[in-house]
Amino acid sequence: MSPSGEATAGRDEPRKKGIATADTLVAGCVAYVTKDGEPRRATILGIRETKSGRQWYANFDSFNKRLDEWVPQARINFDKEVEWPNPEKDKPKDPKSKKTTAATSKKSQPSKKNQKRVSKREQSVASEGQTPHPWTEYVENGQHKDKNQETEEKSMGSLEVGGTPGVLGPDEMEIDEDETPAGAAKKDSLGPFSRQQEIEKLRTSGSMTQNPAEVSRIRNISQVEFGRYVLFPWYFSPYPEVFSQEESIFICEFCLSYYADMKSFSRHRQKCTLQHPPGNEIYRDDFVSFFEIDGRRQRTWCRNLCLLSKMFLDHKTLYYDVDPFLFYVMTTRDERGCHLIGYFSKEKESTDGYNVACILTLPQYQRKGYGRLLIQFSYELSKIEGKLGSPEKPLSDLGLLSYRQYWSENIIDLLLGFSERDEKCTIETIAQHLAMTATDVEHTLQALKMQVYHKGEHKIVLSDKLVEQRAKSRAKQKRLIDPERIQWKPPVFTASSRTWGW
């Protein structure tokens, strides 16, 4: 893996080359695989047997990890030499050295007195490094479930966990790549940025992590039939292992139950009566509706939502206990019911004041402005609560792009209003008007070069170029949340309903 986070197939050390066959091509080999009509170098990360035949999981050189895919034998060029795995790299380590390393790491750990109290999300993320547990399934309401939510997959990839936003495109989000808030602060302090350059950079790096071991995560679901759409997952999601052997799985777009064959799914659709998310509708306009769902009251539905969203979020924390969270689901309506567009979740009681834990727009609705509606709705709720809100940190690169776009648009609109009234504006004033934290406001001003130091004091400067850019983006903006239509009061929870439900 390169420092920029791009996939660099087979570039670690010189490897032996030779001709391979379908039977000798193993995981770790670097072969040429056809993609978009061209042969490209790709590392083979896994092999599986499906009903249609054997498939190899290819991680393409210099391509975003979400573009990895299972390929059949016909797409692998066996006429070209492949690079074989380095045997030295695969040798087991000396047990003595392992013990020494363990002892050293134990000594280097801070004492309990000096340790900071970790959040639920951090605890779950930390659990990713634990020993993988075997798959365990149980049946609840006729649906197959995976009882161990923090399980890492053995051969198909590892379970990723995340309750943090990170955008999958300009309209949605996914989770952080840096593991510490300091990493995010460093990104935020980089100063001015070019959106075009950022998007181009993300084409190849995107949500790729800096940890080389992360590249081994293998997508286990090839295709999903979801309502009238066929979705192609980007990442691993911990559905039952048997689902990985299917060419396509079926998910009910209303109750989010999942099935491995069409016959079972058809039988379910005849019996399923749900036509909207199982919660209270708190907003409705001509375009969308929002439903508030308590993870404690609707555990099965919320767990299914997490499984679905994990297929499109690389760094999502997937809790099997959804009790501490509220889910705000955005839908579009027609004569058949309310169809899921996206959602964001938030903790019932966040010690850090976060107003979003995880946020996602489904792929079929991306780049249509729905992601901005989700962000705006989260801040409208913060205004009703009388709090300053911020997404859970640290943000991924894509998450930072989407949020910074929202922040910059609203800050510019507010400053234009202040300039017309000839009022003095400060960072604290902006934060109070927009329900944003002062830190988010300051970082946005720095990124847009709107904060300057002049004659012994900091001043906010709004350039003509930024005003023109905002005028163009406002002309393209089709939808906005109408705060007057929100029928919602901040919920009050008892101590037991705010915490884990095990």
For each residue, the residues with C-beta under 8 A, 3 or more apart:
1: 5 6 7 8 208 210 211 212 215
2: 5 6 8 11
3: 210
4: 201 204 205
5: 1 2 177 205 206 208 209 210
6: 1 2 62 204 205 208
7: 1 43 59 60 61 62 63 64 65 208 215
8: 1 2 11 61 62
9: 30 41 42 43 59 60 61
10: 15 30 41 43 61 83
11: 2 8
12: 86 89
13: 86 89
14:
15: 10 30 83 84 85 86
16: 83 84
17: 81 82 83 84
18: 81 82 84
19: 78 79 81 82
20: 24 25 29 31 78 82
21: 24 25 78
22: 25 54 73 76 78
23:
24: 20 21
25: 20 21 22 29 31 44 47 56 76 78 82
26: 29 44 47 85
27: 44 45 46 47 85
28: 43 44 84 85 90
29: 20 25 26 43 44 82 83 84 85
30: 9 10 15 41 42 43 44 82 83
31: 20 25 41 42 44 58 76 77 80 82 83
32: 39 40 41 42 76 77 80 82
33: 39 40 42 56 58 60 71 75 76 77
34: 37 38 39 40 71 75 76 77
35: 38 40 42 58 60 63 67 75
36:
37: 34
38: 34 35
39: 32 33 34 77 80
40: 32 33 34 35 60 61 63
41: 9 10 30 31 32 60 61
42: 9 30 31 32 33 35 58 59 60 61
43: 7 9 10 28 29 30 58 59 61 215
44: 25 26 27 28 29 30 31 47 56 57 58 59
45: 27 57 58 59 68 215 216 218
46: 27 56 57 155 156 157 218
47: 25 26 27 44 54 55 56 57
48: 54 55 57 70 156 244 245
49: 53 54 55 245
50: 53 54 55 245 246 247
51: 245 246 247
52: 55 72 247
53: 49 50 72 73
54: 22 47 48 49 50 72 73
55: 47 48 49 50 52 70 71 72
56: 25 33 44 46 47 70 71 73 76
57: 44 45 46 47 48 68 69 70 71 218 219
58: 31 33 35 42 43 44 45 68 69 70 71
59: 7 9 42 43 44 45 65 68 215
60: 7 9 33 35 40 41 42 63 67 68
61: 7 8 9 10 40 41 42 43
62: 6 7 8 204
63: 7 35 40 60 67 68 204
64: 7 67 202 203 204 205 206 207 208
65: 7 59 68 206 207 208 215 217 234 235 314
66: 206 207 234 235 314
67: 35 60 63 64
68: 45 57 58 59 60 63 65 218 219
69: 57 58 219
70: 48 55 56 57 58 219 222
71: 33 34 55 56 57 58 75 76
72: 52 53 54 55 75
73: 22 53 54 56 76
74:
75: 33 34 35 71 72
76: 22 25 31 32 33 34 56 71 73
77: 31 32 33 34 39 80
78: 19 20 21 22 25
79: 19
80: 31 32 39 77
81: 17 18 19
82: 17 18 19 20 25 29 30 31 32
83: 10 15 16 17 29 30 31
84: 15 16 17 18 28 29
85: 15 26 27 28 29 89 90
86: 12 13 15 89 90
87: 90 91
88: 91
89: 12 13 85 86
90: 28 85 86 87
91: 87 88
92:
93: 97 98
94: 97 98
95: 98 99
96: 99 100
97: 93 94 100 101
98: 93 94 95 101 102
99: 95 96 102 103
100: 96 97 103 104
101: 97 98 104 105
102: 98 99 105 106
103: 99 100 106 107
104: 100 101 107 108
105: 101 102 108 109
106: 102 103 109
107: 103 104
108: 104 105
109: 105 106
110: 114 115
111: 114 115
112: 115
113:
114: 110 111
115: 110 111 112 118
116:
117:
118: 115 122 123 126
119: 122 123 351 352
120: 123 124 163 319 324 347 500
121: 124 125 161 162 163 164 317 357 392
122: 118 119 125 126
123: 118 119 120 126 127
124: 120 121 127 128 150 161 163 317 319
125: 121 122 128 161 162 179 317
126: 118 122 123 129
127: 123 124 130 150 161
128: 124 125 150 152 158 159 160 161
129: 126
130: 127 150 152
131:
132: 151 152 153 154 158
133: 136 148 150 151 152
134: 148 151
135: 146 148 151 240 241
136: 133 146 147 148
137: 144 145 146 147 240
138: 145 147
139: 142 143 144 145
140: 143 145 300
141: 300
142: 139 257
143: 139 140 257 258 300 304
144: 137 139 240 258
145: 137 138 139 140 240 303
146: 135 136 137 149 151 238 239 240 320
147: 136 137 138 320
148: 133 134 135 136 151 320
149: 146 159 238 303 318 319 320 321
150: 124 127 128 130 133 159 161 318 320
151: 132 133 134 135 146 148 159 238
152: 128 130 132 133 158 159
153: 132 156 157 158 159 218 220 236 238 241
154: 132
155: 46 218
156: 46 48 153 218 220 236 241 244
157: 46 153 216 217 218 219 220 236
158: 128 132 152 153 216 217 236
159: 128 149 150 151 152 153 236 238 318
160: 128 217 235 236 310 313 314 315 316 317 318
161: 121 124 125 127 128 150 316 317 318 319
162: 121 125 166 174 175 176 313 315 316 317 318 358
163: 120 121 124 175 316 317 319 325 345 347 357 358 392
164: 121 175 176 315 316 317 357 358 391 392 393 394 395 396 399
165: 173 174 175 344 356 357 358 359 391 392 395 396 399 403
166: 162 173 174 175 176 177 207 313 314 315 316 395 396 398 399
167: 170 171 172 173 174 359 371 396 398 399 401 402 403
168: 172 173 174 207 234 312 313 360 361 363 366 398
169: 172 361 366 367 371 398
170: 167 199 366 367 371 401 402 405
171: 167 361 365 366 367 368 369 370 371 372 402
172: 167 168 169 342 359 360 361 366 370 371 374 402
173: 165 166 167 168 313 358 359 360 361 371 391 396 398 399 402
174: 162 165 166 167 168 207 312 313 314 315 316 360 396 398 399
175: 162 163 164 165 166 313 314 315 316 317 358 396 399
176: 162 164 166 179 183 184 315 393 394 395 396 399
177: 5 166 183 207 208 209 210 315 394 396 397
178: 182 183 184 186 187 210 394
179: 125 176 183
180: 183 184 394
181: 184 185 393 394
182: 178 185 186
183: 176 177 178 179 180 186 187 394
184: 176 178 180 181 187 188 393 394 395 400
185: 181 182 188 189 394
186: 178 182 183 189 190
187: 178 183 184 190 394 395 397 400
188: 184 185 400 443 446 447
189: 185 186 443 446
190: 186 187 193 447
191: 446 447 449
192: 447 448 449
193: 190 197 198 404 447
194: 197 198
195: 198 199 401 405
196: 199 200
197: 193 194 200 201
198: 193 194 195 201 202 397 401
199: 170 195 196 202 203 401
200: 196 197 203
201: 4 197 198 204 205 397
202: 64 198 199 205 206 397 398 401
203: 64 199 200 206
204: 4 6 62 63 64 201
205: 4 5 6 64 201 202 208 397
206: 5 64 65 66 202 203 397 398
207: 64 65 66 166 168 174 177 314 315 396 397 398
208: 1 5 6 7 64 65 177 205 214 215
209: 5 177 214 314 315
210: 1 3 5 177 178
211: 1 214
212: 1 215
213: 216
214: 208 209 211 217
215: 1 7 43 45 59 65 208 212
216: 45 157 158 213
217: 65 157 158 160 214 235 236
218: 45 46 57 68 153 155 156 157 236
219: 57 68 69 70 157 222 233 234 235 236 311
220: 153 156 157 236 237 239 241 243 244
221: 224 233 237 239 243 244 249 311
222: 70 219 232 233 246 247 248
223: 230 231 232 233 247 248 249
224: 221 230 231 232 233 248 249 250 251 311
225: 229 230 231 248 249 250 251 265
226: 229 230 231 251 253 308 362
227: 253 339
228:
229: 225 226 364
230: 223 224 225 226 248
231: 223 224 225 226 311 362 363 364
232: 222 223 224 363
233: 219 221 222 223 224 237 311 312
234: 65 66 168 219 311 312 314
235: 65 66 160 217 219 310 311 312 313 314
236: 153 156 157 158 159 160 217 218 219 220 310 311
237: 220 221 233 307 308 310 311
238: 146 149 151 153 159 307 310 318
239: 146 220 221 243 244 249 258 307
240: 135 137 144 145 146 243
241: 135 153 156 220 244
242: 245 246 260
243: 220 221 239 240 246 249 258 260
244: 48 156 220 221 239 241
245: 48 49 50 51 242
246: 50 51 222 242 243 249 260 261
247: 50 51 52 222 223
248: 222 223 224 225 230
249: 221 223 224 225 239 243 246 258 259 260
250: 224 225 258 259 260 261 262 264 265
251: 224 225 226 256 257 258 259 304 308
252: 255 256 257 258 265 268 269 272
253: 226 227 256 339 340
254: 272 274 275 276 337 338
255: 252 272 274 301 304
256: 251 252 253 301 304 305 307 308 340
257: 142 143 251 252 268 272 304
258: 143 144 239 243 249 250 251 252 304 307
259: 249 250 251 264 265 268
260: 242 243 246 249 250 264
261: 246 250 264 265
262: 250 265 266
263: 266 267
264: 250 259 260 261 267 268
265: 225 250 252 259 261 262 268 269
266: 262 263 269 270
267: 263 264 270 271
268: 252 257 259 264 265 271 272
269: 252 265 266 272
270: 266 267
271: 267 268
272: 252 254 255 257 268 269
273:
274: 254 255 278 337
275: 254 336 337 338
276: 254 281 289 291 331 337 338
277: 291 293 301 329 331 338 340
278: 274 293 298 301
279: 291 292 293 294 298 327 329
280: 291 292
281: 276 284 289 290 291
282: 290 291 292 486 487 488
283: 288 289 290 377 481 485 486 487 488
284: 281 288 289 290 485
285: 288 289 481 482 485
286:
287: 332 479
288: 283 284 285 330 331 332 341 370 373 479
289: 276 281 283 284 285 330 331 332 333 338
290: 281 282 283 284 328 329 330 331 377
291: 276 277 279 280 281 282 328 329 331 338
292: 279 280 282 326 327 328 488 491
293: 277 278 279 297 298 301 302 326 327 328 329
294: 279 297 298 326 327 491
295: 298 299 302 322 323 324 325 326 327 345
296: 299 322 323 497 501
297: 293 294
298: 278 279 293 294 295 301 302
299: 295 296 302 303 322 323 501
300: 140 141 143 303 304
301: 255 256 277 278 293 298 304 305
302: 293 295 298 299 305 306 322 325 327
303: 145 149 299 300 306 307 320 322
304: 143 251 255 256 257 258 300 301 307 308
305: 256 301 302 308 309 327 329 343
306: 302 303 309 310 316 318 319 322
307: 237 238 239 256 258 303 304 310 311 318
308: 226 237 251 256 304 305 311
309: 305 306 312 313 316 343 358 360
310: 160 235 236 237 238 306 307 313 316 318
311: 219 221 224 231 233 234 235 236 237 307 308
312: 168 174 233 234 235 309 360 362 363
313: 160 162 166 168 173 174 175 235 309 310 316 358 360
314: 65 66 160 166 174 175 207 209 234 235 396
315: 160 162 164 166 174 175 176 177 207 209 396
316: 160 161 162 163 164 166 174 175 306 309 310 313 358
317: 121 124 125 160 161 162 163 164 175 358
318: 149 150 159 160 161 162 238 306 307 310
319: 120 124 149 161 163 306 322 324 325
320: 146 147 148 149 150 303
321: 149 324 500 501 502
322: 295 296 299 302 303 306 319 325 327
323: 295 296 299 497 499 500 501
324: 120 295 319 321 347 348 349 498 499 500
325: 163 295 302 319 322 345 346 347 348 357
326: 292 293 294 295 345 346 347 348 491
327: 279 292 293 294 295 302 305 322 343 344 345
328: 290 291 292 293 343 344 345 346 374 377 378 381
329: 277 279 290 291 293 305 340 342 343
330: 288 289 290 340 341 342 343 370 373 374 377
331: 276 277 288 289 290 291 338 339 340 341
332: 287 288 289 338 339 341
333: 289 337 338 339
334: 337 339
335:
336: 275 339
337: 254 274 275 276 333 334
338: 254 275 276 277 289 291 331 332 333
339: 227 253 331 332 333 334 336
340: 253 256 277 329 330 331 343 362
341: 288 330 331 332 361 362 365 370
342: 172 329 330 359 360 361 362 365 370 371 374
343: 305 309 327 328 329 330 340 359 360 374
344: 165 327 328 356 357 358 359 360 374 377 378
345: 163 295 325 326 327 328 356 357 358 359
346: 325 326 328 350 354 355 356 357 378
347: 120 163 324 325 326 350 354 357
348: 324 325 326 491 493 497 498
349: 324 493 498
350: 346 347 353 354 355 357
351: 119
352: 119 392 393
353: 350 387 388 389 390 437
354: 346 347 350 357 389 390 391 392 393
355: 346 350 378 379 381 382 387 389 390 391
356: 165 344 345 346 359 375 378 389 391 392
357: 121 163 164 165 325 344 345 346 347 350 354 392
358: 162 163 164 165 173 175 309 313 316 317 344 345 392
359: 165 167 172 173 342 343 344 345 356 371 374 375 378 391
360: 168 172 173 174 309 312 313 342 343 344
361: 168 169 171 172 173 341 342 365 366 370 371 374
362: 226 231 312 340 341 342 365 366
363: 168 231 232 312 366
364: 229 231
365: 171 341 342 361 362 368 370
366: 168 169 170 171 172 361 362 363 370 371
367: 169 170 171
368: 171 365
369: 171 372 373 477 478 479
370: 171 172 288 330 341 342 361 365 366 373 374 479
371: 167 169 170 171 172 173 342 359 361 366 374 375 402
372: 171 369 375 376 402 405 406 477
373: 288 330 369 370 376 377 479 480 481
374: 172 328 330 342 343 344 359 361 370 371 377 378
375: 356 359 371 372 378 379 402 403 406
376: 372 373 379 380 406 480 481
377: 283 290 328 330 344 373 374 380 381 481
378: 328 344 346 355 356 359 374 375 381 382 389 391
379: 355 375 376 382 383 389 434 435 436
380: 376 377 383 384 481 483 486
381: 328 355 377 378 384 385 389 486 488 490
382: 355 378 379 385 387 388 389 435
383: 379 380 386 435 483
384: 380 381 486 488 489 490
385: 381 382 490
386: 383
387: 353 355 382 435
388: 353 382 431 432 435 436 437 438
389: 353 354 355 356 378 379 381 382 435 436 437
390: 353 354 355 393 436 437 439 440
391: 164 165 173 354 355 356 359 378 395 399 403
392: 121 163 164 165 352 354 356 357 358
393: 164 176 181 184 352 354 390
394: 164 176 177 178 180 181 183 184 185 187
395: 164 165 166 176 184 187 391 399 400 403
396: 164 165 166 167 173 174 175 176 177 207 314 315 399 400
397: 177 187 198 201 202 205 206 207 400 401
398: 166 167 168 169 173 174 202 206 207 401 402
399: 164 165 166 167 173 174 175 176 391 395 396 402 403
400: 184 187 188 395 396 397 403 404
401: 167 170 195 198 199 202 397 398 404 405
402: 167 170 171 172 173 371 372 375 398 399 405 406
403: 165 167 375 391 395 399 400 406 407 440
404: 193 400 401 407 408 444 447
405: 170 195 372 401 402 408 409
406: 372 375 376 402 403 409 410
407: 403 404 410 411 436 440 441 444
408: 404 405 411 412 444 447 448 466
409: 405 406 412 413 470 473 474
410: 406 407 413 414 434 436
411: 407 408 414 415 430 434 441 444 445 450
412: 408 409 415 416 462 466 467 470
413: 409 410 416 417 470
414: 410 411 417 418 425 430 433 434
415: 411 412 418 419 425 430 460 462
416: 412 413 419 420 462 467 470
417: 413 414 420 421
418: 414 415 421 423 424 425
419: 415 416 422 462
420: 416 417
421: 417 418
422: 419
423: 418
424: 418
425: 414 415 418 429 430 460
426: 429 430
427: 430 431 438 441 442 445 460
428: 431 432 438
429: 425 426 432 433
430: 411 414 415 425 426 427 433 434 436 441
431: 388 427 428 434 435 436 437 438 440 441
432: 388 428 429 435
433: 414 429 430
434: 379 410 411 414 430 431 441
435: 379 382 383 387 388 389 431 432
436: 379 388 389 390 407 410 430 431 440 441
437: 353 388 389 390 431 440 441
438: 388 427 428 431 441 442
439: 390 442 443
440: 390 403 407 431 436 437 443 444
441: 407 411 427 430 431 434 436 437 438 444 445
442: 427 438 439 445 446 451
443: 188 189 439 440 446 447
444: 404 407 408 411 440 441 447 448 450
445: 411 427 441 442 448 450 451 460
446: 188 189 191 442 443 449 450 451
447: 188 190 191 192 193 404 408 443 444
448: 192 408 444 445 466
449: 191 192 446 452 461 463
450: 411 444 445 446 460 461 462 463 466
451: 442 445 446 458 459 460 461
452: 449 458 459 461
453: 457 458 459
454: 457 459
455:
456:
457: 453 454
458: 451 452 453
459: 451 452 453 454
460: 415 425 427 445 450 451
461: 449 450 451 452
462: 412 415 416 419 450 466 467
463: 449 450 466 467
464: 467 468
465: 468 469
466: 408 412 448 450 462 463 469 470
467: 412 416 462 463 464 470 471
468: 464 465 471 472
469: 465 466 472 473
470: 409 412 413 416 466 467 473 474
471: 467 468 474 475
472: 468 469 475 476
473: 409 469 470 476 477
474: 409 470 471 477
475: 471 472
476: 472 473
477: 369 372 473 474 480
478: 369
479: 287 288 369 370 373
480: 373 376 477
481: 283 285 373 376 377 380 485 486
482: 285 485 486
483: 380 383 486
484:
485: 283 284 285 481 482
486: 282 283 380 381 384 481 482 483
487: 282 283
488: 282 283 292 381 384
489: 384
490: 381 384 385
491: 292 294 326 348
492:
493: 348 349 497 498
494: 497 498
495: 498 499
496: 499
497: 296 323 348 493 494
498: 324 348 349 493 494 495
499: 323 324 495 496
500: 120 321 323 324
501: 296 299 321 323
502: 321
